[in-house]
Amino acid sequence: MLSNLLIGISYALSAGLQPGPLQAFFLAKVAENGWQRSLPAAFAPLISDGPIALISITLLTTLPESFRNWIQLAGGALLLSFAWSTFRKRDQAGQSDGEAAEVSQPKTIGQAALINLLNPNPYLGWSLVMGPAVLTAWKAGPGQAVILLLAFYITMISTSMVLIYLMGRALLLGPNAGKSLSIVSALLLVVLGIYFLYQAGGHLTGWLG
């Protein structure tokens, strides 16, 4: 249970802190309407992730378990590449005012979910990271998969709400705050990536059973 809890929390934190279209939208929305009216946008993944998760898990269940281990191995490598990209771009964190201004201004949570639906990161995340993790948890028991999903979405929504609040307080607009969050995100991605490589490699070589 603890491992599923930690996977859900860690991946949600790293994904929530990683700069992307949804985070840029948060910033634009806060600048337009203030942080309080922008808070509902934090729930967008609950709407957009449904079809992505369903397609990814359905496809993964048709594959042999050995192939799913290879996919999880690719997921670990993907997380490490995200970490490297985030670390390299840390000096640009908190300087996305102009970039955010170019984002269209959705008026509803449904339109905010559309931004996330058109973002490639959730597809990669569900196919290579969350999908295999959910299937592994399900083998231990449906309750374990529920714990993983609850940990992921509660952390993701909470992180997004905190980000929106901090943007409203103008704490993330300074380069030092943005740089610190980028480093935290990169470190979480490294730890999670190494864990996935360890787990998938162990199953493929047989020393984890």
C-alpha positions in Angstrom: 0.0 0.0 0.0 2.8 2.4 0.9 4.6 2.0 -2.4 1.4 2.7 -4.4 0.7 5.7 -2.2 4.2 7.1 -2.8 4.1 6.4 -6.5 0.8 8.3 -6.8 1.9 11.3 -4.7 5.4 11.5 -6.3 4.2 11.3 -9.9 1.4 13.8 -9.3 3.8 16.3 -7.6 6.3 16.0 -10.4 3.7 16.3 -13.1 1.9 19.2 -11.4 5.1 21.2 -10.9 6.4 20.5 -14.4 5.9 23.5 -16.7 3.4 22.8 -19.5 0.3 24.0 -21.3 -2.0 23.6 -18.3 0.3 25.5 -16.0 0.7 28.2 -18.6 -3.1 28.4 -18.7 -3.3 28.7 -14.9 -1.0 31.7 -15.1 -3.0 33.3 -17.8 -6.3 32.6 -16.1 -5.0 34.0 -12.8 -3.8 37.2 -14.5 -7.2 37.6 -16.1 -9.6 36.7 -13.3 -7.6 36.3 -10.1 -6.7 33.1 -8.3 -10.1 32.5 -6.6 -12.1 32.3 -9.8 -9.3 30.2 -11.4 -9.4 27.4 -8.8 -12.0 25.2 -10.7 -9.4 24.8 -13.5 -7.4 22.6 -11.1 -10.1 19.9 -11.5 -9.5 19.6 -15.3 -7.5 16.4 -15.2 -10.5 14.6 -13.6 -12.4 15.2 -16.9 -9.6 14.9 -19.5 -7.8 11.9 -18.0 -10.8 9.5 -18.2 -10.6 8.7 -21.9 -6.8 8.8 -21.9 -6.6 6.3 -19.0 -9.3 4.0 -20.4 -7.6 3.7 -23.8 -4.1 3.3 -22.3 -5.1 0.6 -19.7 -7.3 -1.3 -22.3 -4.4 -1.5 -24.7 -1.9 -2.5 -21.9 -4.2 -5.3 -20.7 -4.0 -6.9 -24.2 -0.2 -7.1 -24.1 1.9 -9.9 -22.5 3.2 -9.1 -19.0 6.8 -9.2 -20.3 6.0 -6.5 -22.8 4.3 -4.3 -20.1 7.6 -4.6 -18.2 9.4 -3.2 -21.2 6.9 -0.4 -21.4 7.5 0.4 -17.7 11.2 0.4 -18.4 10.6 3.0 -21.2 8.5 4.9 -18.7 11.4 5.1 -16.3 13.6 6.4 -19.1 10.9 8.9 -20.0 10.8 10.2 -16.4 14.5 10.7 -16.4 14.4 12.6 -19.7 11.6 14.8 -18.2 13.9 15.4 -15.2 16.8 16.4 -17.4 14.6 18.7 -19.5 13.1 20.3 -16.4 16.5 20.8 -14.8 17.9 22.4 -18.0 15.0 24.8 -18.2 15.1 25.8 -14.5 16.5 29.2 -15.4 13.4 29.9 -17.5 11.0 29.1 -14.7 8.8 31.9 -13.5 9.4 33.9 -16.7 6.5 32.7 -18.8 4.4 35.8 -18.6 4.5 36.5 -22.4 4.1 32.8 -23.1 1.0 32.6 -20.9 -0.5 35.7 -22.5 -0.6 33.8 -25.8 -2.7 31.0 -24.4 -6.4 31.2 -25.3 -8.6 32.0 -22.4 -11.1 29.1 -21.7 -14.1 30.2 -19.8 -15.1 26.9 -18.2 -13.5 23.9 -16.6 -14.6 21.8 -19.7 -12.5 24.0 -21.9 -9.6 23.8 -19.4 -9.9 20.1 -19.6 -9.6 20.4 -23.4 -6.2 22.0 -23.1 -5.1 19.0 -21.0 -6.7 16.6 -23.5 -4.6 18.1 -26.3 -1.4 18.0 -24.2 0.8 15.1 -25.2 2.2 14.6 -21.6 -0.9 12.9 -20.2 -0.8 10.3 -23.0 2.8 9.6 -22.4 2.3 9.5 -18.6 -0.7 7.1 -18.8 0.9 4.8 -21.4 4.3 4.5 -19.9 4.0 5.4 -16.2 0.5 5.4 -14.6 -1.0 2.7 -16.8 1.6 0.0 -15.9 1.6 1.2 -12.2 -2.2 0.8 -12.0 -2.1 -2.7 -13.5 0.6 -3.7 -11.1 -1.4 -2.4 -8.2 -4.5 -4.1 -9.4 -2.7 -7.5 -9.3 -2.1 -6.9 -5.6 -5.8 -6.1 -5.2 -8.4 -3.6 -6.6 -8.1 -1.6 -3.4 -4.4 -1.0 -4.1 -5.2 0.4 -7.5 -7.9 2.7 -5.9 -5.3 3.9 -3.4 -2.8 4.7 -6.2 -5.4 6.6 -8.2 -6.7 8.5 -5.2 -3.2 9.5 -4.1 -2.5 10.7 -7.7 -5.6 12.8 -8.2 -5.8 14.2 -4.7 -2.1 15.3 -4.9 -2.5 16.6 -8.5 -5.5 18.7 -7.8 -4.1 20.0 -4.5 -0.8 20.9 -6.2 -2.6 22.7 -9.0 -4.7 24.6 -6.5 -1.6 25.6 -4.5 0.1 26.7 -7.7 -2.9 28.8 -8.7 -3.0 30.4 -5.2 0.8 31.1 -5.3 0.5 32.6 -8.8 -2.2 34.9 -7.5 0.1 35.9 -4.6 2.8 36.6 -7.3 5.2 34.2 -5.6 5.8 32.2 -8.7 6.5 35.2 -10.9 9.9 35.6 -9.4 12.7 33.6 -11.0 14.0 32.2 -7.7 10.7 30.6 -6.7 10.1 29.2 -10.1 13.7 27.8 -10.2 13.3 26.1 -6.8 10.0 24.4 -7.9 11.7 23.2 -11.1 14.5 21.6 -9.1 12.0 19.9 -6.8 10.1 18.6 -9.8 13.3 17.3 -11.5 14.4 15.5 -8.3 11.0 13.8 -7.9 11.2 12.7 -11.5 14.7 11.2 -11.0 13.6 9.3 -7.9 10.5 8.0 -9.6 12.3 7.2 -12.8 15.0 5.1 -11.0 12.3 3.2 -9.1 10.5 2.3 -12.3 13.8 1.2 -14.0 14.6 -0.9 -10.9 11.1 -2.5 -10.8 10.9 -3.2 -14.5 14.5 -4.4 -14.7 13.9 -6.7 -11.7 10.9 -8.4 -13.3 12.6 -8.7 -16.7 15.7 -10.3 -15.2 13.8 -12.4 -12.7 15.4 -11.2 -9.5 12.2 -9.5 -8.4 10.1 -12.6 -9.2 
